[in-house]
Amino acid sequence: MVMISRIRKVRLWTIATLVAAGSLRCGGDSVPPTTPTTIEMVSGNGQNGVVGQPLPSPLVVLVTDDNGNPVPDVQVTWAAQGGGSVSSAVTQSGSNGQASVTRILGTELGPQGTTATASLDGSPITFTSTAVEPGAPGSIVITTNPPVSALDGEVFDPAVQPVVQVRDGAGIPAPGVQVTATSSSGGTLEGDTQVTTDGNGVAAFGDLGLRGTGTHTLAFTAGSVNVSSSPVEVTPLSSKATTGSWGPVVNWDIVPLHMNLLPSGKIFAWGKRDVSDTMGMPRVWDPASGPPSGLAPIHVTDMLFCAGHTLMPDGTLMLSGGHMMDDRGIPTTYFFSADGAFLRKGPDMHHGRWYPTLTVLPDGRMLTMAGRDQSNLVVTTPEIWENNQWVELPGAGDTIIPYYPRNYVAPNGNGRIFYAGERIRSKWFDVDATGAAGRGAWSEGPLHIYRFNRDYGTSAMWEPGKIFYAGGGGDVKWPTPDPKAATPTATAEIIDLNQPSPQWQSAGSMSAPRRHLNSTILPDGTILITGGTRGGGFVDINEADAVKAADLWNPKTGQWTTLAAASRMRVYHSVSLLLPDGTVLHGASGDAMAGPVEVPPERNHEIFSPPYLFKGARPNISSAPGTVSYNQTFSVATPNASQITEVRWIRLGTVTHAFDAGQRANTLNFTRSATGIEVTAPLNPNLAPPGYYQLFVLNRNGVPSQSKFIHIQ
């Protein structure tokens, strides 16, 4: 006699109802092709599931128009009958017209049934499911083996994550059974090692990896039964997983000392004009099209060298100021499209500006500050771009701010600006404060712990309100610097503006003193330091003093790590820019004089691949929305959902003179869904000023995906 395990079944129905303004058809009214008229079942019907557990696959519907074309951005309302729930009451159709939810079965057993409409013409769409109780495991088989080979500690790619099926003694799939994975021949198995079988008795592991070199097998155990995998050969990580790696030198026709990443993925750069009229004019480089040499210049009538620049909320690149001669600026305003094309020349500012900083405010206005004017005078009056015109802020008084101030929008100050340096005392600037002198007002901030101006040091905000500052010339006194007295420092400091009374604190020291260095926020939240010189004086042309090794600071541990060294000296006028694939472009240097001697011009760049790119397979973002709103939860499709431990985005960079005025980052909250992750955008624009960001997903080894550009507005 064959013993049949007891299985109790209940039929459950899940209803998807299309809700869209104007979607009903009345009489003989015609319907535009883009109007949703039909909703139909795609997949997910007739599944077996365990009581109290999600179904193995999502429920998916398709919304189409009269011509059968998919219709995106239509809200589909979901409801569950017969107990249990759905993962979301409302989902939105994607670009393929599909919308989906995860069905979580109830714990109730017994005959139940309900019908509901799931289309516009009254024909119901009804998903049926069968809920079963788990049976005792009688056998276990591997349907997908782990990879034949893997790197030490690598998170296996989803395609080779192990999958097993458990059946009971009668050979019927056993749902609700816990399967445990172990390494049966040495090494350490990492990741989520316990998975519960679904309604089909399947346990699919999502983020396993082996640590420890050699040949290993995995064992999978369910109750009293077990099975072993095919062997996995685990090889050591290369040294690059610790140091990173530099690519070859790539030539430009200019010294690209002003550099911007555009929403199109192209790079917009310019330098300083030489004898030829076109030498310093802007170039637009598409990295997908080959090397950046031979690019056609964009002809402009002004010299844009030493202007301020950053991306506006709509992705337009805005420039303020430029070059008349050394220490003398022009009042020019320029706008370039998100693709790099010249748009227009805007109205002049009230003041010429040479070395100003341009900052986007939470409400989308643009603030320009500092620099020197046509008469070589320090400009003490900031200006704000609002209502398509420049407005002076005379309430700032006669406060002198050094070149390219390291300015940040504070996370909790109603749009106030925090001036982090280069001066010994940081400051607050309130754009909209109104006093006797007019709009704009300064107030005192905390002193840096090191009592010297960080002349040409570098700074970055790696989380809202959390600011990092490193290096610089330690003995320069503003506004009358003595270049011969400028001694670079290796020290670094941090401050958290979220605290009630924020104060600067030590962040340790880099591997060497640096001036004219760059800092770049990486997807994993660390900060990369590149370039600079340890030599004294404003500009040091001694290559022996150039610091070519990169340094990495980890905010989570407070520790510094020395990384691989670049091949070229990159000092004054060098730049570093985060690219969409998680690498960093480090280039330029020169186009300047050190007294009577020219600083060697570096018309080239090198690409740095950080250590995380040598730690195995990368997560992948299949799709993400192009635009989101504040505090919105949005869907990101990824086959690596079970592997994702962190989601971060970083504003597109815009860098020159040791400071990236564009970059700032947020760690985003997320939950896992059937097809990816649900990510929540920052609560308000104080936390993330409007504009374009690079979205990265990361696994537990800190390995990032390539980014997707998302516009928040």
N, C-alpha and C positions, 0 to 999 in steps of 0.2 A: 504494500500500500504506500502510495506517495503522500507524504504529509504536506499539506498546503498551508503556508503561513497565513494568518488572519490579516486580511486587508479590508478596511472599511472605507467606502468611497462616498463622496458627496459631490454633486454637480454644482459648480459655482458659475455665475455669470458676471462679467465685467462689461460695463457700458462706456463707449466713447461717444460723446455728443459734440457735434461741431457748433461752435458759437462764433459768429462773425457778423459785424454790422452790415446790413444790406444783403445778407446771404440768402434770404427766402425769395422764391420766385412766385410772383403773383400773376394769374391769368396768362396773358400773352406777352408780358413784359420781356424785353430782350435782356440778356445778361452779357456784360462785357467779358472778353476772354479771360481777364485776370480775376474775375469774380469767382469765389469758391462755390461750386455747385454740387460736388460729389465727395463723399467720404467713403472709403472702402478699406477692408481689412487687408493688411499686408502679411503679418506673421504674428505668432504667439498664441494661436487658437489651439485648443485640444491638448494642452500640456498636462502632464502629471506633476503634482507638487505635494510637498509635505505640509501637514497642518502647521500653521504658525510660521511658515518659512516663505521667502520669495519664490516665485516660479523661476525655472531655469533661464528663461529668455524673456525679454520685454514684450509687451503688447504694442504693436505698431499699426498705425493707420496712415492712409495716404489721402491728401486733399487735392482735388483737381478741379479745373474749370470745364466749361462745356466742350472744349477741344481736347480734353484729356491731358492738359498740361499741368504739372505740379504747381500748386499755389503756396508760396511761403508766407510766414508771419500771420498765420491764421490760428486763433486760439481754439484748442480742442479741450472740452471739459470731460473729465473722467469721473466715474463713480463705481464703487464696488458693491455688489449684492451678495447675500449669503455669508456675511461676516468678512473679517479682514479689512484690507485697505488697499489703496494705490499710493505710489510714491509722491504723486502730485495731483491736486484736483484739477489743475489747468496746465497744459503744456502748449507750446507754440510750434507750428510746423516750420521745419527748416527749409533751406534752399531747394531741397529735393521734394518738398511738399509733405514730408513725413513727420509725424509726431508720435512719441512713445512714452510709456510709463512702465514701472515695475509693479507687478501684482503681488501683494503679500497676502497669503491665504489666512483665513481665520482658523480658530481652533474648534469651532462648532462642527459637529458631525450630524448627518441626517439629510433627508431629501429637502432641498430648498431650490427655489427658482424664481427669477424675476426677468422681465424683458424691459428693454429701453431702446430709444431711437439712437441711431448712430449715423444718420445721413440726413440730407436736407429734404428728401422727398418722402420721408416717413418710413422707409424700409430700415428696419433695425439692424445694427451691427452688434452681434452678441458673441463675446469671447467665452468659451466654455473651458473649465478646468476640472481636473479630478484630484481631490485631496485624499491622500492615503496616510496611514500610520506607518511608521518605520518598522521593518521586520529585522530579525537578528541576522547579522552578516554570515553568509556561508562561503562566499568566495570573493576574491578581489583580483582584478586584472588591470594592467597598465595599458591605456589606449594611446597615450602620448608620453614617450620617454623624455628624460632631460637631455640636454645637448651632449653631443659626443665629446666636445671640448669647451672649456670656459676659462676665463681669467680668474685669478685668485680674488675672491670676494665679489665678483661680478654678479649683478642681478640678472638672471637669465632673461632673454628676450621672451615676450609673451608666446611666440610661436613654438617655443620649446620648453615652456613651463609644464611640469608633469600633470597628467590627467589620469585618474583611475576610476574604475566603475566597480561598485560593490553590489552583489546579489545575495539574496537570502538562500536558505537551504533548498527552496523550491526553484531556484534559478530566476526568481523575480527580482527586478531592481529594488534595492533597499534604500529608501530615502531616509534622511534625518540621522545618518550614521556618521560618527566622527572618525575621520581618517587622520592618522598622525604620520608625518614623514620624519625620518632620521637619516643620518649618514652612517652606513653600516660598516664602513672600512676606513675610519680615520677622517680627519678634517671636521669642520664645524658647519652644520647646515644652518643658514641664516634666513630670516624672513618669517612669514606666517606659516608655521609648520603644522597647523591643525585646521582642517577644512571639513565642513559637514556636507554630506551628499545631498544633492537636490532630488526632485521628484523622480528622476530617471536613474537614481543611484550613482550619479556622477559627482566626483570631487575634483574640481579644477583648481590647482594651486596657481598663485598669481605672482609671487615675488620671491621665490626661492633663489638661493645662491650658495655656493660652497666656498669656504675659506680654509686654506691649507692645500699646498701643492701636492701633486701625485694623482694616482688613479683611485677614484672613489665610486661606490655604488650607493644608491638611495634605497631605503626600505620603507614601505608603506604598510601600516598596520590598521586594521579595523576589527575590533574585538579580538577574536582568537585567530583570525586569518591575516596573512601578510604576503607580500610579494616584493621582489627586488628588481631594481632598474638595470638597464644596460650601463656599462661603466662610463664615467665622466673623467676625462683627463684635464686636470686643473693645472694651468701653467702660471708661472709668476708674472706679476705686473712688471712692465718696463720701468726703468728709473724715471721716465717721463711722467708717471702717475704721481711722482713726488715733486718733480722740478718743473713740469711743463716743457714746452718745446717751442723754439722760434723757427719760422719759415724763412725762405730766401728773401733777399732784398729785392723790392719791386720798384721800378723807376717811375717817376713823374717828370713832367716838363717844368714844374714849378716846385718851390718849397711849400708844401701844403700846410701852412702854419695856422690857418683857420679851417676847421673841419666840422661838418654837420652831417648827421644821418637823417635822411629825409623819409617821410612816410611811404614813398615809393620804393624804399630799399636802396636808393642811390645815395652816393656821397657827394656833397657839395663842398668844394674847397677853393681857397685862394691864398695868394701869398703877397709878396711885396714887389712892386714894379721895379724892373731893372731898366736898362737903356731902352729896350724894346717896350713899346706901349702895351703889349699884350702879356708880358711876362708874369705879372701878378694878378691878372684878371681871373675871375672865377672859372672853374671847370666843374662839370658834372660827370661823375664816374659811376657807371653801372658795373659792379663787381662781376656780374654774370656775363659781361660782354668781353672780358679779357683785361689785360693790363691797362693802367691809366695813362700811359704815354700817348702822345699824339691827339689828345682831346682838344676839340675846338673851344677856344675861349669865348666866354660870354662878355660882349663888349659893353662896358659901362663908362660913364664920363668922369667918374670920381675914383680916387684911389681908396679902396676899402680896407687897406691894411690898418690894423689896430682899431677896427670898429668893434662895437658890441653886437652880439647876435644870439638869437634863440628862436625856437619854433613857437608860433602863436597857437592858440587853441585849435584853429582849423587846419593846422599843418603848414601854413604859410611861414616861410623863413623871413624874419624881420631883422634888419641891420640898422644900427644907429651910430652915427659918427664915422670917423675915418681919418685919413692922413693928409695933412698939409705939408708938414715937415716934422722932424723929430720934436716931440713935446708940444706940438700944435695940431689941434684937431679941427674937423669940419662938422657942420650941423646936419649933414646929409641923412636921409632916411630912404631905405630901399626895401622892396618886397619881392620875394621870389616864390614861385609856386611850390607845392608839395612834390612836384616832379623836377624842380630845379630851373624851370624856365623863368626868364625875367618877366615880372608882372608890371611893375610901375615904380616910379620914383615918387616917394611921398613928400609931404610938406617938410621943410626944414625945421629942426628943433630951434629953440630960442638960444641955444649955446652950441658952439663947436665942442666936440668930445673926442678925445684921443685916449683910448683905454677905458671906455665905460663898461659897465655891466648892465645887461638887459634881462629883466626878470618878468615872467608871466605871473599875474596875480590870480587869486581864486575866482574872481568874477570875469576873467578874460582880458582885463586891461593890462597894459605893458608899462613897466617902470624902467627908466634909464637913469643911471646914477654915476657920478664921478667923471674922471677924465680931465684933460686940459683943453682950453679953448684956443681960438685963433691967435690970441695974444700971449700964449704960454701961461695963462692963469688957471689955477685949479678951480674947477667948476663945483661950487658948493650947493647949487640949486638943482635938485632932481627934477625930472619932468615925467609926466604920465601921459600915455597915449589913451585917450578916451574920446568917443564920438568922432573918430577919424581926425583928431587933431592933437597936438602936443600942448599940455597945460603945465605951467611952472608950479612948483611947490615951494614957495618962498619961506614957509614956516620952518624949513630945515636950518635956516640961519647960515652962519659962516663955518659950520662944521666941515673940516677937511677930511675927506675919505681918500685913501690911496687908490692907485690904479687897479682896475678890474676887481672891485670889492667882491668878497665871497659872500653873496647875499642868498638868503633862503626864506621862503614863506613858512612862517611858524604854524604848527598844527593846531594851536589852541588860542590864537591871538586875533581872530576876526580879520585875517589877512595881513597882519603885521609882518614886517620884514625883520629878520634877525641878521645883522651884519656880524659874521664870524671872524673876520680879519681882512687884512694883515695886521691891524693894530693890536697893541697890548690889551686894550680894553675893548671887548665886544660891545655892540650897541643894538638898540631896537629903533626901528623907524616905522611910524604910523602914517600911512599915506593920507588918510582922510581926517586926521586930527586937525582942528582949526584953532589957531591962536591969534594973537594980536598981529603977528606978521603974515598970517595967511595959512594956507593948507600945508600939512606935513609937519611932523615934529619928531625930533630925536629924544631918546632917553637912554640913560646909562645902563649897560649890561655888565656881566661879570668879567673880571680880569682873567686873562690867561695865566696858567700856573708858571709859565716861563716868561720872564719880564723882558722880552725883546720882540720887536716887530718881526713877523714871519714873512719877510720880503720874498715874493715868488715861491712861497710854500703852496701846498695844495690842500684842497678841502672837498668833502663829499658828504651828502646826507643819505645814509644807507637805509634808514627807516624814518618815518615821519618824526621830526624833532630830534633825531639822533645824528649828530654832526661829528665828523672826523676831521682833524687838521694835522698835517705832518710837514716837517722840513721847513725850508726857507732860509734866507740869510739872517743869521741870528743877531747881528749887531747893527742893522740898518735903522736909522732914526728918521722917521717921516716928518715933514715933507722935504727935508734936505738930506737925502741919503749920501753917505760917503762910500762909494763903491769899493774902495780899497779896504774898508773895514768890515765888509760883508763876509761873515764866517758862517757857512751853512751849519745847520743842526740836524741831528738824526732823530730828535725827539718827536713824539706825537701826542696829541691831546684829543679828548672827546668831551661832548656835553650832551645832556638829555634835556631838551626844552619842555618835555612833558612833566618834569618835576616841579614842585611848588616854588622852589628857589634854585634854579639850575646853576651849577658851577662846573667849570672846566676841571677835568681829571686827567691824570697821566694815562696814556695808552702805550707805554713802553717806547722802544726805539727801533728804528729801522737798522738794517745791517751796516749802513754807512750814512754819513751826513749827505744831504742832497739839497740843492737849490735848482729851480727850473725843472722840477719833477712833475709827474702827472699821477692822478689817482682815478681809478675806474672801478665803479661798482659792478661786481660780477653777479650772475644769476643765483649763485648759492649764498649770497649775502656777504661774501668776503670782499675786501678792497685790495685791488692790485696797484702797486706802486711801480712806475717805470721811469727810467731816464734820470737826468739831473747830473749835477757836478758837485764834488766835495771841495773844489778849489775856492779860494777867496776871490773877492772882487765881483762886480756885477756880472760880467761875462768872462768865463775862463775857457780859453781855447786849448788848454793842455789836455790832450787825450788821456794822459795817465790819470787825470783827476775825474774823468767821466765815470759815472756809476752805471754799468751796463747790466748788472744782475737785477732782476726784478725781485720785489719783496711782496709778501702777502700778509695782510692783517685779518684775523678772524674775530669778529665781534662776539661770537658765542663763547670763545675761550680766552680772548684777549691776547692771543699768542701771535708772534711773528714767524714767518717761514721765508727763507731765502730760496729763490727759484733760479731757473736757467738765465743765462746772460745773453743779451742781444749782441749783434755784431758791430753796430755803429754807435758812435758818440752822439747822444741826443741831449742837448742842453737847452739854451735859450731858444724859444720858438718851437719846441717840440710839442707833439700832441699824442694823445691816446684816446681811442674811441671804441666802445663796445659794439660789436657787429651782431647781426641777427642769429648767427650760428653759435654764439657764445664765445667766439674768439675775440681778440683785441688787436686793433690796428694801432701800431706805434710808429710814428714817423716824423718827418720834417727835422728842423733844427737849422739855425743859421739865418741867412738873410739879415745879418746885423754886423755891426763893427764893434770890436773891442779896442777902443782907442783907434790907432791907425791900422789895426790888423783886422781882416775880415774873419768872422766866425765861419768855419767851413760849412757851406750850404749843403744840406742833405735833401736832395730832390728825390726822395724815395720813402718807402715805409717797409716795415717788417710786420708779420702777423704772429701774435703769440697765442698758442693753444694752451690754456690753463691745465693743471693736473687732472681736473675732473673729466677731461676728454680722453683720458687713457685708462679709465676704470671700467670699461666694458660698454655693453649696449646702451644706447640712449633712449629715453622715453620719446614718444612721438605724439604730436598734436595733430589729429586728423582734420579737425575744423574748429573754428571759434568765430564768434560774431565779430563783425567789423566795427560795430559801435555799441557802447553800453552807456547806461546812466548811473549816477551815484546811488549806492546802496542797492543796486540791482543784482539779483542772482541770475547768472547766465550759464549756459551749457557749453562745455568744452569736450568735444569728442576725442577720446584717446583709447587705444587698445591696451594701454598700460595703467588703467584706472586703479587696479589693486596694488600697483607699485608706487603710486604717487604719494609722497610724504610732505611735499611743500609746493606751493604755487606762489610765484613772485612775478611782479612786473617792474620794469625800469623805463623811465621816460627817455625818449630818444635824445642822444647826446649832441652837444654843440660846444666844442672845446677850442680854446686858444690860451696861450700864456699861462699854462699850469693850472687852468681851472675850466671845468666843464659846467657851464651855467645851466645846462638843460637837465642833466641826469639827476634823478632822485628815484627812490624805490619804495615799494610796499610789499609786505608779505600778506597774501590774501587768504581769507578763510574759504574752505571748500568742504564738500561732502561728496562721496562716491555715488554714482548712479549706475544703471544697467549698461549704459553705453559710454560712460566717461565720468566726468566730474561736474559738480555744480559749484560755481565759483561766485563769491560775493564781492562786488566792487567796493572800493572805499566809501565810507559814509558820506563824506563831503569834500569839496574842492580844497579845503585847507590841508587835507591829508594827501591829496593828489591833484595838483592844479590841472585844469582841463587841457587836453591835448592827446598826443599819440604815445603809446607805451608798448614795449616789447614784453609779451607774456611768455613765461617759461614755466614748465612743470618739471619737478625734480624727483628722483627716487631716493631711497634711504642712503645711498652712497654720495649724494649731492651731485649726481650726474644730471645735467639739464637737457631738456629737449632743445631743438631749434625753436626760435621764437615765432609767435604770430603777432602781428601788429594790431592793436586794438585802440580805438578812439573813444575816450570818455568825455562826455559833454553834459 
